[in-house]
Amino acid sequence: MIKYLDATFTKVNKLAGVNMTIPKATKSKLKLSRYFTTTLGVGGVTLGVINSSIPLLVLGTISTISSIATTIEIRKM
């Protein structure tokens, strides 16, 4: 999925006339991202449940789903 998005962004940048290089995702960068989003996700869900805050609960859930998707992408590399 990451390779597909990189190719799409490169095509869009060429069509728009923008000269921009997109950094390549490596396993180490993805692992760091996974740890960060997992921490934010667990914290958001925990605070959302404790404070009965729906926005925090939703953001924590989205962040947790993002860490799961990142884990799948790491396994594909």
Residue pairs with C-beta under 8 A, 6 or more apart in sequence:
1 73
1 76
2 25
2 73
6 22
6 24
9 22
10 22
13 19
13 20
25 73
27 74
27 77
30 70
30 73
30 74
30 77
31 74
33 70
34 67
34 70
34 71
34 74
37 63
37 64
37 66
37 67
37 70
38 63
38 64
38 67
40 59
40 60
40 63
41 60
41 61
41 62
41 63
41 64
41 65
41 66
41 67
42 60
42 64
43 60
44 56
44 57
44 59
44 60
44 61
44 63
45 56
45 57
45 60
45 61
45 64
46 60
47 53
47 56
47 60
48 54
48 55
48 56
48 57
48 58
48 59
48 60
49 57
